[in-house]
Amino acid sequence: MKKAYTKAVLTASLAAAGLAFAFSPPLSAGEDPRYFSSKAVGTTTADFLNLAAGARAAAMGGAYSAVSDEASAVYWNPAGLVQIPKLSAVFMRAQYFEDISYQYAAYAHRLSYDSVLAGSLLMTDIGSITQTDISGNINLTDPNFTPRDQVFTLSYSKAILEFSDKDIDVSIGVSLKYIKSTIVDSAKSYAGDVGVMTYNFGDIPYRLAVTATNMGGGLSYDRESNPLPLTFKLGAALNPFRNLLVATDVVLPKQNKPNVLLGVELATAPNELTRLCVRGGLNAQQMSDGLGGLSLGVGATLHFFSLDYAFVPMGELGATHRISLTFDFPFRSPIFQRRDRTIFTKMKGISFK
């Protein structure tokens, strides 16, 4: 069993790395050598692609690539979509700094016992800004402009059945993004994500994940094109106790040095269809930059619905708030607490109570 699991993890990781390499733009002679270091800050565009989706994930500090198992997995790791029941949907509103806000919605639907199709929409609203020229004079013809960003994502997730059995699940997921950003002029681009996730149903259950996100061309508002924030993640999540979840992500962003994210969730279940959760997270990069780095949140699940809230202070910039509503049908219990643990058995044999 250990040999099979090792082979599964290695194969899945190599598959993710291979797909990431295949879809990433080639390194040209003029490529900026500062990428993936602290000197790369400000060298990529479309930072709205890094805005956290879902209040649960935000409360856990973004350490979610090995946790995502509902519709927001479209954003975090499409491989996690195979763990939804028949369908899953999430709606989130985030109040960012000043008048800036953004909304996120995602829907996932099971096609068969080993495959899921999903889609999502992210929209930002930065508010109205006065348009001035280089000398600071107001443009009288068009005095205001309203920057907006939109990201449409289509995802597909499938089990790797050759490596899945009653003790181990392995899945892979891919996403295609259409990105549109408007400041005064507009820019458009396409990008792709790929992710792999493994689940080990041992005495101390755990999950591992590998993701590569925002692989594609850059955005060009005029003549010059700037690259997207390509990001690689290695994630792990552990359930040392029945109602305790601990997660971590090692993040390698193109626009900054490597970072570590930590998240924890403590839950209580008054009955089979109700869960109450308290969450916390830590972002090492934000802490070193003096932008807070700690996050807190709470959540409640009642039958098909989950309501989650995240409070994420950002130092002198102020505090951000996120609230999201998740709908799962039928009731989705935590992966490692299901009576029939693996989801890749016959569909009629699965219990979600």
Beta strands, then each sheet from edge to edge (+ up, - down):
strand 1: 87-95
strand 2: 101-112
strand 3: 115-125
strand 4: 129-130
strand 5: 144-145
strand 6: 148-159
strand 7: 168-182
strand 8: 186-200
strand 9: 206-216
strand 10: 219-220
strand 11: 225-226
strand 12: 231-241
strand 13: 244-253
strand 14: 259-271
strand 15: 274-283
strand 16: 294-302
strand 17: 305-313
strand 18: 319-329
sheet 1: 1+ 2- 3+ 6- 7+ 8- 9+ 12- 13+ 14- 15+ 16- 17+ 18- 1+
sheet 2: 4+ 5-
sheet 3: 10+ 11-
end
